[in-house]
Amino acid sequence: MGKDVSMSRRQGLTTLGLTLGAAVLGSAATPASAGPATTGRRRAALTGTPYSVTIVNNSKIDDENAIVFQQQPSQPADMYSLAWLSKMCHAGTSITFKWTIDYNFVWGQTGTLKPGVDYEAGQIIPADLQNQNMVTLSYIDDGFEFGTPTSGAAPGSLLITEDETVPGPGLATQGSVGIGMSGAGTFVVPTQPKTGAQFLLTPTYWLAFGSYKAGTVVTEDILTEPYQLKYPDGETDATAVFDGENWTITFG
């Protein structure tokens, strides 16, 4: 915990030391409007643990989605956070998101990624941090395809290898590849042949309002009041009330 790790993509094997919000690999700057962190750092929750957050819109915002997304400290320039959960939440209404701590590998059709662009999910397959934590991405007969996940990555991480068939920068067929949680993408990078991407996981979550739908690339600087949500030990259900300027969070 707290040890700095180099993050890069390189030929042969790339190590992208990914933490979802919490600073496992070093401290990180947070959006200016983020709420105060709870005491301590949490390691990845047990697989299958159910969570929920009810977002209550007590503001005058009436035309934006309530969004949950994930971040990592010192995020590499070629790694993109996706709007993970997103749904319209009119003024005076509330919506509830539910998920479980179950990981997945994802790839998408879009390689030219920028805020507001949909990565266009093409395949989502289950992953776990012990026995199915490594997978190979190939490009066969004009389409991407994952192989069968196996063990091989360090426990507590997910590893994607991209073979020599995968299209890279400058090609119209370039796509994106990454990981997700509870059946939806959370982080992707553009594809590159003969590289790899390793993700070290400690999930934390961010709340915001914005126009992004699920699966689109997000950037916190054009979201409305992004706020870091941290569940205290033993808590899995949260209510988040937004009044237009501040978030009030309760648990249980």
Secondary structure as a PSIPRED ss2 file (coil, helix, strand):
# PSIPRED VFORMAT (PSIPRED V4.0)

   1 M C   1.000  0.000  0.000
   2 G C   1.000  0.000  0.000
   3 K C   1.000  0.000  0.000
   4 D C   1.000  0.000  0.000
   5 V C   1.000  0.000  0.000
   6 S C   1.000  0.000  0.000
   7 M C   1.000  0.000  0.000
   8 S E   0.000  0.000  1.000
   9 R C   1.000  0.000  0.000
  10 R C   1.000  0.000  0.000
  11 Q C   1.000  0.000  0.000
  12 G C   1.000  0.000  0.000
  13 L C   1.000  0.000  0.000
  14 T C   1.000  0.000  0.000
  15 T E   0.000  0.000  1.000
  16 L C   1.000  0.000  0.000
  17 G C   1.000  0.000  0.000
  18 L C   1.000  0.000  0.000
  19 T C   1.000  0.000  0.000
  20 L C   1.000  0.000  0.000
  21 G E   0.000  0.000  1.000
  22 A C   1.000  0.000  0.000
  23 A C   1.000  0.000  0.000
  24 V C   1.000  0.000  0.000
  25 L C   1.000  0.000  0.000
  26 G C   1.000  0.000  0.000
  27 S C   1.000  0.000  0.000
  28 A C   1.000  0.000  0.000
  29 A C   1.000  0.000  0.000
  30 T C   1.000  0.000  0.000
  31 P C   1.000  0.000  0.000
  32 A C   1.000  0.000  0.000
  33 S C   1.000  0.000  0.000
  34 A C   1.000  0.000  0.000
  35 G C   1.000  0.000  0.000
  36 P C   1.000  0.000  0.000
  37 A C   1.000  0.000  0.000
  38 T C   1.000  0.000  0.000
  39 T C   1.000  0.000  0.000
  40 G C   1.000  0.000  0.000
  41 R C   1.000  0.000  0.000
  42 R C   1.000  0.000  0.000
  43 R C   1.000  0.000  0.000
  44 A C   1.000  0.000  0.000
  45 A C   1.000  0.000  0.000
  46 L C   1.000  0.000  0.000
  47 T C   1.000  0.000  0.000
  48 G C   1.000  0.000  0.000
  49 T C   1.000  0.000  0.000
  50 P E   0.000  0.000  1.000
  51 Y E   0.000  0.000  1.000
  52 S E   0.000  0.000  1.000
  53 V E   0.000  0.000  1.000
  54 T E   0.000  0.000  1.000
  55 I E   0.000  0.000  1.000
  56 V E   0.000  0.000  1.000
  57 N E   0.000  0.000  1.000
  58 N C   1.000  0.000  0.000
  59 S C   1.000  0.000  0.000
  60 K C   1.000  0.000  0.000
  61 I C   1.000  0.000  0.000
  62 D C   1.000  0.000  0.000
  63 D C   1.000  0.000  0.000
  64 E C   1.000  0.000  0.000
  65 N E   0.000  0.000  1.000
  66 A E   0.000  0.000  1.000
  67 I E   0.000  0.000  1.000
  68 V E   0.000  0.000  1.000
  69 F E   0.000  0.000  1.000
  70 Q C   1.000  0.000  0.000
  71 Q C   1.000  0.000  0.000
  72 Q C   1.000  0.000  0.000
  73 P C   1.000  0.000  0.000
  74 S C   1.000  0.000  0.000
  75 Q C   1.000  0.000  0.000
  76 P C   1.000  0.000  0.000
  77 A C   1.000  0.000  0.000
  78 D C   1.000  0.000  0.000
  79 M C   1.000  0.000  0.000
  80 Y E   0.000  0.000  1.000
  81 S E   0.000  0.000  1.000
  82 L E   0.000  0.000  1.000
  83 A E   0.000  0.000  1.000
  84 W E   0.000  0.000  1.000
  85 L E   0.000  0.000  1.000
  86 S E   0.000  0.000  1.000
  87 K E   0.000  0.000  1.000
  88 M E   0.000  0.000  1.000
  89 C C   1.000  0.000  0.000
  90 H C   1.000  0.000  0.000
  91 A C   1.000  0.000  0.000
  92 G C   1.000  0.000  0.000
  93 T C   1.000  0.000  0.000
  94 S E   0.000  0.000  1.000
  95 I E   0.000  0.000  1.000
  96 T E   0.000  0.000  1.000
  97 F E   0.000  0.000  1.000
  98 K E   0.000  0.000  1.000
  99 W E   0.000  0.000  1.000
 100 T E   0.000  0.000  1.000
 101 I C   1.000  0.000  0.000
 102 D C   1.000  0.000  0.000
 103 Y E   0.000  0.000  1.000
 104 N E   0.000  0.000  1.000
 105 F E   0.000  0.000  1.000
 106 V E   0.000  0.000  1.000
 107 W E   0.000  0.000  1.000
 108 G E   0.000  0.000  1.000
 109 Q C   1.000  0.000  0.000
 110 T C   1.000  0.000  0.000
 111 G C   1.000  0.000  0.000
 112 T C   1.000  0.000  0.000
 113 L C   1.000  0.000  0.000
 114 K C   1.000  0.000  0.000
 115 P C   1.000  0.000  0.000
 116 G C   1.000  0.000  0.000
 117 V C   1.000  0.000  0.000
 118 D E   0.000  0.000  1.000
 119 Y C   1.000  0.000  0.000
 120 E C   1.000  0.000  0.000
 121 A E   0.000  0.000  1.000
 122 G E   0.000  0.000  1.000
 123 Q E   0.000  0.000  1.000
 124 I E   0.000  0.000  1.000
 125 I E   0.000  0.000  1.000
 126 P E   0.000  0.000  1.000
 127 A E   0.000  0.000  1.000
 128 D C   1.000  0.000  0.000
 129 L C   1.000  0.000  0.000
 130 Q C   1.000  0.000  0.000
 131 N C   1.000  0.000  0.000
 132 Q C   1.000  0.000  0.000
 133 N C   1.000  0.000  0.000
 134 M E   0.000  0.000  1.000
 135 V E   0.000  0.000  1.000
 136 T E   0.000  0.000  1.000
 137 L E   0.000  0.000  1.000
 138 S E   0.000  0.000  1.000
 139 Y E   0.000  0.000  1.000
 140 I E   0.000  0.000  1.000
 141 D C   1.000  0.000  0.000
 142 D C   1.000  0.000  0.000
 143 G E   0.000  0.000  1.000
 144 F E   0.000  0.000  1.000
 145 E E   0.000  0.000  1.000
 146 F E   0.000  0.000  1.000
 147 G C   1.000  0.000  0.000
 148 T C   1.000  0.000  0.000
 149 P C   1.000  0.000  0.000
 150 T E   0.000  0.000  1.000
 151 S C   1.000  0.000  0.000
 152 G C   1.000  0.000  0.000
 153 A C   1.000  0.000  0.000
 154 A C   1.000  0.000  0.000
 155 P C   1.000  0.000  0.000
 156 G C   1.000  0.000  0.000
 157 S E   0.000  0.000  1.000
 158 L E   0.000  0.000  1.000
 159 L E   0.000  0.000  1.000
 160 I E   0.000  0.000  1.000
 161 T E   0.000  0.000  1.000
 162 E E   0.000  0.000  1.000
 163 D C   1.000  0.000  0.000
 164 E C   1.000  0.000  0.000
 165 T C   1.000  0.000  0.000
 166 V C   1.000  0.000  0.000
 167 P C   1.000  0.000  0.000
 168 G C   1.000  0.000  0.000
 169 P C   1.000  0.000  0.000
 170 G C   1.000  0.000  0.000
 171 L C   1.000  0.000  0.000
 172 A C   1.000  0.000  0.000
 173 T C   1.000  0.000  0.000
 174 Q C   1.000  0.000  0.000
 175 G C   1.000  0.000  0.000
 176 S E   0.000  0.000  1.000
 177 V E   0.000  0.000  1.000
 178 G E   0.000  0.000  1.000
 179 I E   0.000  0.000  1.000
 180 G E   0.000  0.000  1.000
 181 M E   0.000  0.000  1.000
 182 S C   1.000  0.000  0.000
 183 G C   1.000  0.000  0.000
 184 A E   0.000  0.000  1.000
 185 G E   0.000  0.000  1.000
 186 T E   0.000  0.000  1.000
 187 F E   0.000  0.000  1.000
 188 V E   0.000  0.000  1.000
 189 V E   0.000  0.000  1.000
 190 P E   0.000  0.000  1.000
 191 T C   1.000  0.000  0.000
 192 Q C   1.000  0.000  0.000
 193 P C   1.000  0.000  0.000
 194 K C   1.000  0.000  0.000
 195 T E   0.000  0.000  1.000
 196 G E   0.000  0.000  1.000
 197 A E   0.000  0.000  1.000
 198 Q E   0.000  0.000  1.000
 199 F E   0.000  0.000  1.000
 200 L E   0.000  0.000  1.000
 201 L C   1.000  0.000  0.000
 202 T C   1.000  0.000  0.000
 203 P E   0.000  0.000  1.000
 204 T C   1.000  0.000  0.000
 205 Y E   0.000  0.000  1.000
 206 W E   0.000  0.000  1.000
 207 L E   0.000  0.000  1.000
 208 A E   0.000  0.000  1.000
 209 F E   0.000  0.000  1.000
 210 G E   0.000  0.000  1.000
 211 S C   1.000  0.000  0.000
 212 Y C   1.000  0.000  0.000
 213 K C   1.000  0.000  0.000
 214 A C   1.000  0.000  0.000
 215 G C   1.000  0.000  0.000
 216 T E   0.000  0.000  1.000
 217 V E   0.000  0.000  1.000
 218 V C   1.000  0.000  0.000
 219 T C   1.000  0.000  0.000
 220 E H   0.000  1.000  0.000
 221 D H   0.000  1.000  0.000
 222 I H   0.000  1.000  0.000
 223 L C   1.000  0.000  0.000
 224 T E   0.000  0.000  1.000
 225 E E   0.000  0.000  1.000
 226 P E   0.000  0.000  1.000
 227 Y E   0.000  0.000  1.000
 228 Q E   0.000  0.000  1.000
 229 L E   0.000  0.000  1.000
 230 K C   1.000  0.000  0.000
 231 Y C   1.000  0.000  0.000
 232 P C   1.000  0.000  0.000
 233 D C   1.000  0.000  0.000
 234 G C   1.000  0.000  0.000
 235 E C   1.000  0.000  0.000
 236 T C   1.000  0.000  0.000
 237 D E   0.000  0.000  1.000
 238 A E   0.000  0.000  1.000
 239 T E   0.000  0.000  1.000
 240 A E   0.000  0.000  1.000
 241 V E   0.000  0.000  1.000
 242 F E   0.000  0.000  1.000
 243 D C   1.000  0.000  0.000
 244 G C   1.000  0.000  0.000
 245 E C   1.000  0.000  0.000
 246 N C   1.000  0.000  0.000
 247 W E   0.000  0.000  1.000
 248 T E   0.000  0.000  1.000
 249 I E   0.000  0.000  1.000
 250 T E   0.000  0.000  1.000
 251 F E   0.000  0.000  1.000
 252 G C   1.000  0.000  0.000
